[in-house]
Amino acid sequence: MIALSLAEIAEVVGGQTYDIPDPAVQVTGSVVRDSREVEPGSLFVAFVGERVDGHDYASAVVAAGAVAVLGSRPVGVPAIVVADVQKALGALARHVVRRLGATLVALTGSAGKTSTKDLIAQVLQRKAPTVWTPGSLNNEIGLPLTALSATDETRFLVLEMGARGIGHIRYLADLTPPKVGLVLNVGTAHIGEFGGREQIAQAKGELVESLPEDGTAILNADDPLVRAMASRTKAKVILFGESGEADVRAENVRLTDSGQPAFLLRTPSGASDVTMRLYGEHHVSNALAAAAVAHELGMSAEEIATALSEAGSLSRWRMEVTERPDGVTVVNDAYNANPESMKAALRALAAMGKGRRTWAVLGKMAELGDEALAEHDAVGRLAVRLNVSKLVAVGGREASWLQLGAYNEGSWGEESVHVSDAQAAVDLLRSELRPGDVVLVKASRSVGLERVAEALLAGGTEGEVAAR
């Protein structure tokens, strides 16, 4: 974080100081909520959770080098006490962002946020020092913590914004006002919470409404609900996509034999070829979104294409491709799942598995509400239409819907199987996998199917899947 005195921080957050001998002492390190991340000069933020109270670690974090604790009660060591720790953290982030000389880029969407954020970060950091959201810490706590990790040297701050209801993105954008706002898509992720795609579009569009007149809204030309958001902003609008009307677009899109996308990137400043290291055609749209951001911030088509061609995945369990010594390829995409990302992963599996046996180990997609049965059924049917060799549906009711969709689409019989849990899936795969097979593992985070991928990559031992 940029250096701030404890007295200044207390004033910004409206807090009362306790046990602070010298209020002029500065926070020069990171702002953290995990006691294991404390370093000399840190500010430790103490939250009260369901199982852990951060205030209990106050003495330990100060002993480890933290300058003070930001909490909701005195703790016997230097502390700034506030009524609401989350609001105080947000106020501190807002203050720091306003003092930075950085351009703030914010993005949201139903699918692909984290992968696109990682691409934007890898492209922009070639131009200037860049800070970005680690993983998918895109909520009311993770976003301000990311913003507070910026320093005086930071020139680009890339923030992923998630939402589970109307007003969430408006709140986040108020904490960290963006100059460039990117909306990727409007899908069915969290549709059970929002109530419909129109409500999701209303929530995601809060990002472009927050932009200043001299800002830039970057919108997906291929998604009608996103494109319509142009009417909700006073900022300049740039369109990306495969549409001929897009300002930044892809031409001659194709997949390599290994399933990696290649295309001609065309921007207003020129055109250049891209061949990505990532897997799956869905990354084309993510790459175009990143290219549109980079173009707006002054990078040439050649610079952008080179960066995109060399970019990898910065976040765990998102189309992580690993080949075992016996030739079995494991695709770990188990971080999360919604209908759009599930279908994209299946298409990537089909492209990667040409001439090889393919396995789709799939589990529940959460938060779909009344659409859950239809969406799981549709994914099972798509697996058949893509000629996936075998579907392994893992879990309870939703997994049975996946299997039923596959069975009804193609009368698969033995090519589709429903197992109870991750260990059962591992046992089945260990007994039936052959050298050269390709295995996709994907489900919502709560299912924990990354354990299946990890067990398959651990070798041929008979050890059990680690308990969560």
C-alpha positions in Angstrom: 0.0 0.0 0.0 1.1 3.6 -0.4 2.5 4.8 2.9 -0.1 6.2 5.4 0.2 7.1 9.0 -2.1 5.5 11.6 -3.5 8.9 12.4 -4.4 9.4 8.7 -6.0 6.0 8.4 -8.0 6.6 11.6 -9.3 9.8 10.1 -10.2 8.2 6.8 -12.1 5.3 8.3 -13.7 7.3 11.1 -12.0 5.2 13.8 -10.8 5.6 17.3 -7.2 4.8 18.1 -6.2 2.6 21.0 -2.8 1.7 22.5 -0.9 3.6 19.8 2.1 5.4 21.3 2.9 7.3 18.1 0.0 8.0 15.6 2.6 9.2 13.1 3.9 5.6 12.6 3.2 4.6 9.0 1.7 1.5 7.4 4.3 0.7 4.7 3.4 -2.9 4.0 0.4 -4.8 2.9 -3.2 -4.7 4.2 -4.2 -8.3 5.0 -7.0 -10.2 6.7 -5.1 -13.5 7.0 -2.6 -13.5 9.9 -0.3 -15.8 7.9 0.3 -13.0 5.3 1.4 -10.4 7.8 4.8 -8.8 7.1 6.7 -5.9 8.7 4.7 -2.7 8.2 1.4 -4.4 7.6 -2.1 -3.4 8.7 -4.1 -6.4 9.9 -7.9 -6.3 9.3 -9.7 -8.3 11.9 -13.0 -9.7 10.8 -15.4 -11.8 12.9 -16.4 -14.9 11.0 -18.6 -17.9 11.8 -15.6 -20.0 13.0 -12.7 -17.6 13.4 -12.4 -14.2 15.1 -9.5 -12.2 13.7 -9.2 -10.2 16.9 -7.9 -13.3 18.6 -4.7 -13.0 16.4 -4.0 -9.4 17.3 -1.0 -10.0 19.6 0.5 -12.5 17.2 0.3 -10.3 14.1 1.8 -7.3 15.9 4.6 -9.6 17.1 5.1 -10.6 13.5 5.5 -7.0 12.4 2.0 -5.6 11.8 1.9 -1.9 12.7 -1.7 -2.0 14.0 -5.0 -3.9 13.8 -8.1 -2.5 12.2 -11.0 -4.0 14.1 -14.3 -3.6 15.9 -13.0 -3.6 19.5 -9.8 -2.8 21.4 -7.3 -5.8 21.5 -4.5 -4.6 23.9 -2.1 -3.8 21.0 -2.1 -0.8 18.6 -5.5 -0.7 17.0 -7.9 1.5 15.1 -11.4 0.6 16.2 -14.5 1.1 14.0 -18.2 0.2 14.1 -18.1 -1.7 10.8 -14.8 -3.2 9.6 -16.0 -3.9 6.1 -17.1 -0.3 5.5 -13.9 1.0 7.0 -11.9 -1.2 4.7 -13.9 0.1 1.7 -13.4 3.7 2.8 -9.6 3.2 3.1 -9.5 1.6 -0.4 -11.5 4.6 -1.8 -9.0 7.0 -0.3 -6.0 5.2 -1.6 -7.4 4.8 -5.1 -8.1 8.5 -5.3 -4.5 9.3 -4.4 -3.0 6.8 -6.9 -1.8 7.9 -10.4 -3.1 4.6 -11.8 -5.7 4.0 -14.4 -8.4 1.7 -12.9 -9.9 -1.0 -15.1 -12.9 -2.9 -13.8 -14.6 -5.9 -15.4 -17.6 -8.0 -14.8 -19.7 -10.7 -16.5 -21.5 -14.0 -15.9 -18.6 -16.2 -17.1 -14.9 -15.7 -17.9 -14.2 -12.9 -15.5 -11.1 -14.4 -13.9 -9.6 -15.7 -17.1 -10.1 -12.4 -18.8 -8.7 -10.4 -15.8 -5.6 -12.6 -16.0 -5.2 -11.9 -19.7 -5.6 -8.1 -19.2 -3.1 -8.2 -16.4 -0.5 -10.0 -18.5 -1.0 -7.7 -21.5 -0.9 -4.4 -19.6 2.1 -5.3 -17.4 4.2 -5.3 -20.6 3.4 -1.6 -20.8 3.6 -0.5 -17.2 3.5 -1.8 -13.6 0.2 -3.4 -13.1 -1.7 -4.7 -10.0 -4.7 -7.1 -10.4 -7.2 -9.1 -8.4 -5.6 -12.4 -7.2 -7.7 -15.4 -8.1 -11.4 -14.4 -8.0 -11.4 -12.2 -4.9 -14.0 -9.9 -6.4 -16.4 -9.1 -3.5 -16.8 -6.4 -0.9 -13.7 -7.6 1.0 -11.4 -9.0 -1.8 -11.8 -6.0 -4.1 -10.6 -3.3 -1.6 -7.8 -5.5 -0.4 -6.6 -5.7 -4.0 -6.9 -2.0 -4.5 -4.9 -1.4 -1.3 -2.0 -3.6 -2.7 -1.3 -0.9 -5.3 1.7 1.4 -4.7 3.0 4.7 -6.0 4.6 2.8 -8.9 1.3 1.2 -10.1 0.1 2.5 -13.4 -2.8 0.0 -14.1 -5.1 -1.4 -11.5 -7.3 -4.3 -12.8 -10.2 -5.2 -10.6 -12.7 -8.1 -11.1 -16.2 -7.3 -9.8 -18.7 -10.0 -8.9 -22.3 -9.6 -8.0 -25.1 -11.6 -6.4 -27.7 -9.0 -6.6 -28.8 -5.6 -7.8 -26.6 -2.8 -6.3 -23.5 -4.9 -5.6 -21.5 -3.7 -8.5 -22.6 -0.1 -7.9 -21.2 -0.4 -4.4 -17.9 -1.8 -5.6 -17.6 0.8 -8.3 -18.1 3.5 -5.7 -15.3 2.1 -3.6 -12.9 2.0 -6.6 -14.2 4.2 -9.4 -13.1 2.8 -12.8 -11.9 4.8 -15.8 -12.4 1.7 -18.1 -15.3 -0.6 -17.6 -15.6 -4.0 -19.3 -18.7 -6.2 -19.4 -18.1 -9.6 -20.9 -21.5 -11.3 -21.1 -24.8 -11.9 -19.5 -25.5 -15.6 -18.8 -27.2 -17.8 -16.3 -24.6 -17.9 -13.5 -26.5 -17.1 -10.2 -29.8 -16.9 -12.1 -31.5 -18.5 -9.1 -30.5 -15.5 -7.0 -31.2 -12.8 -9.6 -34.4 -14.2 -10.9 -33.7 -13.9 -14.6 -31.2 -12.8 -17.3 -32.7 -9.3 -17.5 -32.1 -8.8 -13.8 -28.5 -10.0 -14.3 -28.1 -7.5 -17.1 -29.4 -4.8 -14.9 -26.8 -5.6 -12.2 -23.9 -6.0 -14.6 -24.7 -2.7 -16.3 -24.2 -0.8 -13.1 -20.5 -0.9 -14.1 -20.9 1.2 -17.2 -23.3 3.5 -15.4 -20.5 4.3 -12.9 -18.0 5.5 -15.6 -17.2 9.2 -16.0 -17.8 11.0 -19.3 -14.1 10.8 -20.2 -14.1 7.0 -19.4 -14.5 4.1 -21.7 -17.1 1.3 -21.7 -15.9 -1.9 -23.4 -18.9 -4.1 -24.4 -19.4 -7.5 -26.1 -20.9 -6.9 -29.5 -21.9 -10.6 -29.7 -24.1 -10.4 -26.6 -27.3 -8.4 -27.2 -27.9 -7.8 -23.5 -24.4 -6.4 -23.1 -24.4 -4.4 -26.3 -27.6 -2.7 -25.2 -25.7 -1.3 -22.2 -24.3 1.4 -24.5 -27.4 3.4 -23.8 -26.7 3.3 -20.0 -23.4 5.2 -20.1 -22.1 8.7 -21.0 -18.6 7.2 -21.6 -17.1 6.3 -25.0 -18.1 2.8 -26.1 -15.8 0.3 -27.7 -17.2 -3.0 -29.0 -15.4 -6.3 -29.1 -16.3 -9.6 -30.6 -16.5 -11.6 -33.8 -19.2 -9.4 -35.2 -18.2 -7.3 -38.2 -19.4 -4.2 -36.3 -16.9 -4.8 -33.5 -14.1 -2.3 -33.1 -11.8 -5.0 -31.9 -12.6 -8.3 -33.5 -11.3 -11.8 -34.4 -11.2 -13.1 -37.9 -10.4 -16.6 -39.2 -11.0 -18.2 -35.8 -9.8 -21.8 -35.6 -8.4 -24.3 -33.1 -5.0 -26.0 -33.3 -4.8 -29.7 -33.2 -4.2 -29.5 -29.5 -7.4 -27.3 -29.0 -5.7 -23.9 -28.6 -7.4 -21.0 -30.3 -5.8 -19.1 -33.1 -7.2 -16.0 -35.0 -6.3 -12.7 -36.7 -6.7 -9.9 -34.2 -8.0 -6.7 -35.8 -8.0 -3.4 -34.0 -8.4 0.2 -35.2 -4.6 0.5 -35.1 -3.9 -2.6 -37.2 -4.0 -6.4 -37.3 -1.8 -9.3 -36.1 -2.0 -13.0 -35.7 -2.6 -14.7 -32.3 -2.1 -18.3 -31.3 -3.0 -18.8 -27.6 -1.4 -21.1 -25.0 -4.9 -21.5 -23.3 -7.3 -24.2 -24.3 -10.8 -23.8 -25.8 -12.5 -21.5 -28.3 -14.2 -19.6 -25.5 -10.9 -17.9 -24.8 -11.2 -16.0 -28.1 -13.9 -13.7 -26.6 -11.8 -13.3 -23.4 -8.8 -12.4 -25.5 -10.7 -9.9 -27.6 -12.0 -8.2 -24.4 -8.4 -7.9 -23.1 -7.2 -6.6 -26.5 -9.9 -3.9 -26.4 -8.7 -2.8 -23.0 -5.1 -2.7 -24.1 -5.9 -0.9 -27.4 -7.8 1.8 -25.4 -4.8 2.2 -23.2 -2.4 2.8 -26.0 -0.9 -0.6 -27.1 -0.5 -1.6 -30.7 -2.1 -4.6 -32.4 1.3 -6.3 -32.6 2.1 -5.7 -28.9 -1.3 -7.0 -27.9 -1.0 -10.1 -30.1 2.4 -11.0 -28.8 1.2 -10.7 -25.2 -1.9 -12.7 -25.8 0.1 -15.5 -27.6 2.4 -15.8 -24.6 -0.1 -15.4 -21.8 -1.0 -18.3 -19.5 -3.4 -19.0 -16.7 -2.6 -17.2 -13.5 -5.4 -18.8 -11.4 -5.7 -22.4 -10.2 -8.2 -25.0 -11.6 -9.2 -23.1 -14.7 -8.6 -25.3 -17.7 -5.3 -26.5 -16.2 -4.0 -29.1 -18.6 -1.5 -31.7 -17.4 -0.2 -34.8 -19.2 0.7 -37.8 -17.1 3.7 -39.9 -18.0 1.4 -42.6 -19.4 -0.1 -40.1 -21.9 -3.4 -39.5 -20.0 -4.3 -35.8 -20.2 -6.1 -34.3 -17.2 -8.0 -31.0 -17.7 -8.7 -29.5 -14.3 -11.5 -26.9 -14.7 -13.0 -27.5 -11.3 -12.9 -24.1 -9.8 -16.5 -23.3 -10.7 -19.2 -24.0 -13.2 -22.3 -22.5 -14.8 -24.1 -23.5 -18.0 -22.0 -21.3 -20.3 -18.6 -22.3 -18.9 -19.6 -26.0 -18.7 -20.6 -26.0 -22.4 -17.4 -24.2 -23.3 -15.3 -26.7 -21.4 -17.0 -29.6 -23.2 -16.3 -28.1 -26.6 -12.7 -27.7 -25.6 -12.6 -31.3 -24.5 -14.0 -32.4 -27.8 -11.4 -30.3 -29.7 -8.5 -31.6 -27.6 -9.6 -35.2 -27.8 -9.8 -35.7 -31.6 -8.8 -39.3 -32.2 -8.6 -40.1 -28.5 -11.1 -41.3 -25.8 -12.6 -38.4 -23.9 -14.1 -38.4 -20.4 -16.3 -35.7 -18.9 -16.3 -35.9 -15.1 -19.0 -33.4 -14.2 -20.9 -32.3 -11.1 -23.5 -29.9 -9.9 -23.9 -26.4 -11.3 -25.1 -24.3 -8.3 -27.5 -21.4 -8.0 -29.6 -22.0 -11.0 -33.0 -22.0 -9.3 -35.9 -23.2 -11.4 -33.6 -23.6 -14.4 -31.5 -26.3 -12.7 -33.2 -29.3 -14.2 -33.2 -28.0 -17.7 -29.6 -26.7 -17.6 -28.2 -29.9 -16.3 -30.2 -31.9 -18.8 -28.8 -29.7 -21.6 -25.2 -30.2 -20.6 -25.7 -34.0 -20.6 -27.2 -33.8 -24.0 -24.4 -31.6 -25.3 -21.8 -34.2 -24.1 -23.5 -36.7 -26.4 -23.7 -34.4 -29.4 -20.0 -33.6 -29.0 -19.2 -37.4 -29.1 -17.6 -37.4 -25.6 -16.7 -41.0 -25.0 -18.0 -41.3 -21.5 -19.8 -39.0 -19.0 -19.2 -39.5 -15.3 -21.8 -37.6 -13.4 -20.7 -37.1 -9.8 -23.0 -36.3 -6.9 -26.7 -36.3 -6.1 -29.9 -35.0 -7.8 -28.2 -32.7 -10.2 -25.7 -35.3 -11.3 -28.6 -37.7 -12.1 -30.1 -35.0 -14.3 -26.8 -34.7 -16.2 -26.8 -38.5 -16.8 -30.5 -38.5 -17.7 -29.9 -35.8 -20.4 -27.1 -37.8 -21.9 -29.1 -41.0 -21.8 -32.1 -39.4 -23.4 -30.1 -37.7 -26.1 -28.2 -40.8 -27.3 -29.3 -43.9 -25.4 -25.8 -44.2 -24.2 -26.3 -46.9 -21.7 -22.9 -47.9 -20.4 -21.3 -44.7 -21.9 -22.9 -42.7 -19.1 -22.5 -43.4 -15.4 -23.7 -41.8 -12.2 -21.4 -42.1 -9.1 -22.0 -40.9 -5.6 -18.9 -38.8 -4.9 -15.3 -37.9 -5.8 -13.8 -41.1 -4.5 -16.1 -43.2 -6.5 -15.2 -41.2 -9.6 -11.5 -41.7 -8.9 -12.0 -45.5 -8.4 -13.8 -45.8 -11.7 -11.3 -43.7 -13.7 -8.3 -45.6 -12.2 -9.8 -48.9 -13.3 -10.8 -47.8 -16.8 -8.4 -45.0 -18.1 -6.1 -46.0 -20.9 -2.9 -44.2 -22.1 -3.9 -41.3 -24.4 -7.3 -40.6 -22.8 -8.3 -37.0 -22.1 -10.2 -36.3 -18.8 -12.2 -33.1 -18.1 -13.1 -32.4 -14.5 -15.6 -29.6 -13.8 -18.4 -28.6 -11.4 -19.3 -25.8 -9.1 -16.8 -25.0 -6.4 -18.9 -26.5 -3.6 -18.6 -30.0 -5.2 -14.8 -30.1 -4.8 -14.1 -32.0 -7.9 -10.5 -30.7 -8.1 -9.8 -33.6 -5.7 -10.5 -36.0 -8.6 -8.0 -34.2 -10.8 -5.4 -34.1 -8.0 -5.9 -37.8 -7.3 -5.5 -38.7 -11.0 -2.3 -36.7 -11.2 -0.9 -38.1 -7.9 -0.1 -41.4 -9.7 -1.4 -44.9 -9.7 -1.6 -45.4 -5.9 -4.7 -46.6 -4.2 -4.8 -43.7 -1.7 -8.1 -42.1 -1.0 -9.2 -38.7 -2.0 -8.3 -36.2 0.7 -11.3 -35.2 2.8 -12.4 -31.6 2.7 
